[in-house]
Amino acid sequence: MPWNLTTVALLFPLFFFLIGLTFIVMIDPYISRRHRTVMLIIAALSVTLIAQNLLEDHLAAGDLHWFWRTTAAIYGYTVRPVFLILFLYIVRPEKKHGLAWVLAGINCAIHLTAYFSHLCFWIDSYNHYQGGLLNNTCLYISLVLLAELLVQSIRNYRKGGRQERLIPVFIVVMILVSVFLDGEVGGASQPVTFLTIAIVASSMFYYIWLHLQFAREHEDDLKARQRIQIMLSQIQPHFLYNSLGAIRSTCVDDPYRARDAIDQFSEYLRHNMDSLSDDEPISFTTELEHVKHFLELQQLRFEAALEVEYDLECTDFRLPTLTLQPIVENAVTYGVRKNRKGQGKVIIRSREYPDRWEISVIDNGPGFVPENPPGYSERSHIGIQNVRDRLRYSMDGDLQIHSVPGEGTTAIIILPKEKEDFHADIHHR
């Protein structure tokens, strides 16, 4: 049967998707070797299935070629359950799926009987396809494999998001719908079956699904590495040396104060270590206690040269761990210590508004022109940017820094309220 424009229009996107999928899978560094192998096998088998569809459609429209048409039909019925097994390897690559292969083998053996019997199907003398007693073997085995695929997909990835779990469910539904459509329009001229199109589309969806799995795992790994980086960035060697030196000098003059300083120092370190396991925002009170430990250790060193004031109108809110302390540290390092008067002041202020909370850290240091902050090290810049990124990522918050040369610097942490909290607050007012 000669190809028409409709057939070409159908084949072009199918081969385009498969060629693109093969190329992307081969160069993708993020999927595992086993997943890459399975995806490439699926792409190759999809090409052969499309060729089988075209060959069988051509043979059905021409003269009788019993052997070739029978062979094409056997291959089509044999390879379709294999796709479902390969999809199972995408979902559960560590399993061997032995029972699924046994079912696929039984399906193949039954269809091979078409060469010498009418048990499964046969091609009559008029070149018409005729179904035998076991004609629906491929359908029933495929339904069993589809059920297994759906169960394994949901069970193995129940930790993922709800939308993420809908992808394998959608794939199963799409394959079932394609089987129904093939049954309804089976008598029409149909060079490529709906099931073949659904299998090609499923391959693309599974590749997207693999990347969603990678993104989720990479996100967890990134959070873990970020927590370690944050902790290490807060425990600076010079701060440890200076704090230990100040505690050592105090041991002789004021042992009781030195004991309190050791307690502050241990609490400071403990909070940094605890931050490694803190995925969720913590209470402002907890974060403030950590900042107080830091400031009291700094006051032990600078004594009267460092004045701290707390102006807190609200404390009942949460923020990402270790976001306030880097801001306070910058206020001490680049505000107070560089104050030409030899004495500096840090004010920590909290305010509540209908739609947000704000934490301000104010110093009376020399200030700077925002485009050219003097004395800011690369580590400090990375630390501030890290705080800003974590605020935006965790709570859709923000960090704003305002500075006036000769007057000081104000850093404002902005934490939006949840929508329900915002509406409740408006109603209360």
VENGIPE-V92094 format. One record per pair of residues at least 24 apart in sequence whose ideal C-beta (glycine too) atoms are under 7 Angstrom apart, sorted by the first residue. I is the first residue (numbers start at 0). J is the second residue. D is the distance in whole Angstrom. If there is no record, write none. Layout:
i=I j=J d=D
i=I j=J d=D
//
This chain:
i=0 j=56 d=6
i=0 j=57 d=5
i=0 j=60 d=4
i=6 j=190 d=5
i=9 j=191 d=6
i=10 j=191 d=7
i=13 j=49 d=6
i=13 j=196 d=7
i=13 j=199 d=5
i=16 j=199 d=6
i=16 j=203 d=6
i=17 j=42 d=5
i=17 j=45 d=6
i=17 j=46 d=6
i=17 j=199 d=6
i=20 j=202 d=6
i=20 j=203 d=6
i=20 j=206 d=6
i=24 j=206 d=7
i=29 j=213 d=5
i=30 j=209 d=5
i=30 j=213 d=7
i=33 j=92 d=5
i=34 j=89 d=6
i=34 j=92 d=6
i=34 j=209 d=6
i=37 j=85 d=6
i=37 j=88 d=5
i=37 j=89 d=6
i=38 j=206 d=6
i=40 j=85 d=6
i=41 j=82 d=7
i=41 j=85 d=5
i=41 j=202 d=5
i=42 j=202 d=7
i=44 j=78 d=6
i=44 j=81 d=7
i=44 j=82 d=7
i=45 j=198 d=6
i=45 j=199 d=5
i=45 j=202 d=6
i=48 j=75 d=7
i=48 j=78 d=6
i=48 j=195 d=5
i=48 j=198 d=7
i=49 j=191 d=6
i=49 j=195 d=6
i=51 j=75 d=5
i=52 j=190 d=6
i=52 j=191 d=5
i=52 j=192 d=6
i=52 j=195 d=5
i=53 j=190 d=6
i=53 j=191 d=7
i=56 j=189 d=7
i=56 j=190 d=4
i=59 j=126 d=7
i=63 j=124 d=7
i=63 j=126 d=4
i=65 j=122 d=5
i=68 j=122 d=5
i=69 j=113 d=5
i=69 j=114 d=6
i=69 j=122 d=6
i=72 j=120 d=7
i=73 j=110 d=5
i=73 j=111 d=6
i=73 j=113 d=6
i=76 j=110 d=5
i=76 j=137 d=4
i=77 j=106 d=7
i=77 j=107 d=4
i=77 j=110 d=6
i=79 j=137 d=6
i=79 j=141 d=6
i=79 j=194 d=7
i=80 j=106 d=6
i=80 j=137 d=7
i=80 j=140 d=5
i=80 j=141 d=5
i=80 j=144 d=6
i=82 j=198 d=5
i=83 j=141 d=6
i=83 j=144 d=4
i=83 j=145 d=6
i=83 j=148 d=6
i=84 j=144 d=7
i=86 j=148 d=6
i=86 j=201 d=7
i=86 j=205 d=6
i=87 j=147 d=7
i=87 j=148 d=6
i=87 j=151 d=6
i=89 j=205 d=5
i=89 j=209 d=7
i=90 j=148 d=7
i=90 j=151 d=5
i=90 j=152 d=5
i=90 j=155 d=6
i=90 j=167 d=7
i=91 j=151 d=5
i=91 j=155 d=6
i=99 j=144 d=6
i=99 j=147 d=7
i=102 j=140 d=5
i=102 j=143 d=6
i=102 j=144 d=7
i=106 j=136 d=6
i=106 j=137 d=6
i=106 j=140 d=5
i=109 j=133 d=5
i=109 j=136 d=5
i=138 j=178 d=7
i=145 j=171 d=5
i=145 j=174 d=6
i=159 j=215 d=6
i=163 j=211 d=5
i=166 j=204 d=6
i=166 j=208 d=5
i=167 j=208 d=7
i=170 j=201 d=5
i=170 j=204 d=6
i=173 j=197 d=5
i=173 j=200 d=7
i=173 j=201 d=7
i=174 j=201 d=7
i=222 j=278 d=6
i=226 j=274 d=6
i=226 j=275 d=5
i=227 j=275 d=6
i=229 j=274 d=6
i=229 j=321 d=5
i=229 j=385 d=7
i=230 j=271 d=5
i=230 j=272 d=7
i=230 j=274 d=5
i=230 j=275 d=6
i=232 j=378 d=7
i=232 j=382 d=6
i=233 j=271 d=5
i=233 j=321 d=6
i=233 j=324 d=6
i=233 j=325 d=7
i=234 j=268 d=7
i=234 j=271 d=6
i=241 j=300 d=6
i=242 j=296 d=5
i=245 j=299 d=5
i=245 j=300 d=4
i=249 j=299 d=7
i=260 j=296 d=7
i=260 j=299 d=5
i=263 j=292 d=5
i=263 j=295 d=5
i=263 j=296 d=6
i=264 j=296 d=6
i=266 j=292 d=5
i=267 j=292 d=4
i=267 j=293 d=6
i=267 j=296 d=7
i=274 j=320 d=5
i=274 j=321 d=5
i=277 j=320 d=4
i=280 j=317 d=4
i=280 j=318 d=6
i=280 j=319 d=5
i=280 j=393 d=6
i=280 j=394 d=6
i=281 j=317 d=6
i=281 j=320 d=5
i=282 j=317 d=6
i=283 j=314 d=5
i=283 j=316 d=5
i=283 j=317 d=7
i=283 j=318 d=6
i=283 j=349 d=7
i=284 j=314 d=5
i=286 j=318 d=6
i=286 j=320 d=7
i=286 j=323 d=5
i=289 j=324 d=6
i=290 j=323 d=5
i=290 j=324 d=5
i=290 j=327 d=5
i=293 j=324 d=6
i=293 j=327 d=7
i=293 j=328 d=7
i=294 j=327 d=7
i=297 j=331 d=6
i=303 j=342 d=7
i=304 j=341 d=6
i=304 j=342 d=5
i=304 j=343 d=7
i=305 j=331 d=7
i=305 j=335 d=6
i=305 j=343 d=6
i=306 j=344 d=4
i=307 j=345 d=5
i=308 j=344 d=7
i=308 j=346 d=5
i=309 j=347 d=5
i=310 j=346 d=6
i=310 j=348 d=4
i=311 j=349 d=5
i=312 j=349 d=6
i=312 j=350 d=6
i=312 j=351 d=7
i=313 j=349 d=5
i=313 j=350 d=7
i=313 j=351 d=4
i=313 j=356 d=7
i=314 j=349 d=7
i=316 j=356 d=5
i=316 j=414 d=6
i=318 j=412 d=7
i=318 j=414 d=6
i=319 j=389 d=5
i=319 j=390 d=6
i=319 j=393 d=5
i=319 j=394 d=7
i=322 j=386 d=5
i=322 j=389 d=6
i=322 j=390 d=6
i=322 j=412 d=7
i=323 j=358 d=6
i=323 j=412 d=7
i=325 j=382 d=5
i=325 j=383 d=7
i=325 j=386 d=5
i=326 j=360 d=5
i=326 j=386 d=7
i=326 j=410 d=5
i=326 j=412 d=7
i=327 j=360 d=6
i=329 j=379 d=6
i=329 j=383 d=7
i=330 j=360 d=5
i=330 j=362 d=4
i=330 j=408 d=7
i=333 j=364 d=6
i=333 j=374 d=6
i=333 j=375 d=7
i=334 j=362 d=3
i=334 j=364 d=3
i=334 j=407 d=6
i=334 j=408 d=6
i=335 j=362 d=6
i=335 j=364 d=6
i=337 j=364 d=6
i=337 j=365 d=6
i=337 j=374 d=7
i=338 j=363 d=7
i=338 j=364 d=5
i=338 j=365 d=7
i=339 j=365 d=7
i=353 j=421 d=6
i=353 j=424 d=5
i=353 j=425 d=6
i=353 j=428 d=7
i=354 j=415 d=6
i=354 j=416 d=6
i=354 j=421 d=5
i=355 j=413 d=6
i=355 j=414 d=6
i=355 j=415 d=5
i=355 j=416 d=6
i=356 j=414 d=5
i=357 j=411 d=6
i=357 j=412 d=7
i=357 j=413 d=6
i=358 j=412 d=4
i=359 j=409 d=6
i=359 j=411 d=5
i=360 j=410 d=5
i=361 j=407 d=7
i=361 j=409 d=5
i=362 j=407 d=5
i=362 j=408 d=6
i=363 j=407 d=4
i=364 j=407 d=5
i=364 j=408 d=6
i=365 j=404 d=7
i=365 j=405 d=7
i=366 j=402 d=5
i=366 j=403 d=5
i=366 j=404 d=5
i=366 j=405 d=6
i=366 j=406 d=5
i=366 j=407 d=5
i=366 j=408 d=6
i=367 j=402 d=5
i=367 j=404 d=6
i=368 j=404 d=6
i=369 j=402 d=6
//
